[in-house]
Amino acid sequence: KPDAGEGPRGRVGRGRGAWLRRHVERVDGVVTLRGRSALAARRAQTRQASARLWPAARRWANLAVHSVAKASRPNSSPNVKAHQAAALHLLGQVNFWEGHYTAAVCQLEQVLAIRHELKDEVGEALALVDLGQVYQAQAQYWYALACYEGALDMGQALEAVFEGSWFEAKVRRLVAKLCRTCGHWDLAIKHHLEALALGK
């Protein structure tokens, strides 16, 4: 029961304690979040499934890039160029997940150039997010932040096209992760809370 003389800080502390009692458990003497072991198991299963899928995705993407390259001409139709960008984007994603970062950057930069030429802002925004993740994996944090900020600017302008704010929420979660990695916890919390508010 709240104390009549309790200040705001006391109420916040009491609320935090209630949250911890609901969500924290002690396992083998170690304090951890409830369900964390089950979550870790699910993530491991997802990684194993992805490891089986990426080789097939690589074969398809390589075939698509080769086929589109043969059909491409300097004055190729926008449709052919869009297919080329899609194939390169998939190949860049595969290289990222397999740790081939230099190849991933090269392919995603090609995607950005094609999408920009086609004035496809949605495609540009999606490519910027993936390019930012590649840079972040290489600890090139300023490049990653520039990509995320560009994607955020586009995503906010294209909220109707994205049919909601899910894209902005996704990018803000990535920015929050980047801020945590760099030790900027205040900014990480800010972006994480904004992502939570958008993910209603």
C-alpha positions, 0 to 999 in steps of 0.5 A: 500500500502506498505511503501517503508521504511517499514521493515520486522517486519512492513510487518509481522504486516500488514499481521497479521492485514489483516488476523485478519480482514478476520477471526475475528468477534465481537459477543455480544461484544466478539471478536471470530473467524468467524464460531467458533459457527458453528464449536462448534455446529458441534463438539457437534453433533459429540460428540453426535453421538460418544456417541451413537456409543461407546456402540455398539463398546464396545459390538463388541470389548468385543465379539471379545476379548472373541472369540479370547481368546477362540481360542488362544493358546501359539502357535497361528497363526499370523493371530489369534494374529493379530485379538486379537490385533485389538479387544483389540485396539478397546476396548482400544479406547472405554475405552479411550473415555469413560474415563476408562483410567486404562483399556485403558492403560492395553489393549493398552499395550497388543496391543503393545506387540502383534504387536511387537511380530508380527513385525507389525510396523504400528500396533505399531505406531497406538497403540502408538498414542492412548496410548499417548492420554490416558497418556495425558488425565491423565496428564502423559505428559512425558509418552505421549511424549515418545509414540508420539516420538516413533510413529513419529520415526516409522511413518517417516520410514513408510511414504510409507506404510502410503501412505503419511505424514498424520500420521506424521502430525497427531502426530505432531498436538498431540505433539503441543497440548501437548506442549500448555498444558505444556506451551511450546508455542514455541514448540507448534507453531513449531510442528503445523507449521510442521504439516501444512506443511506436510498436503499439 
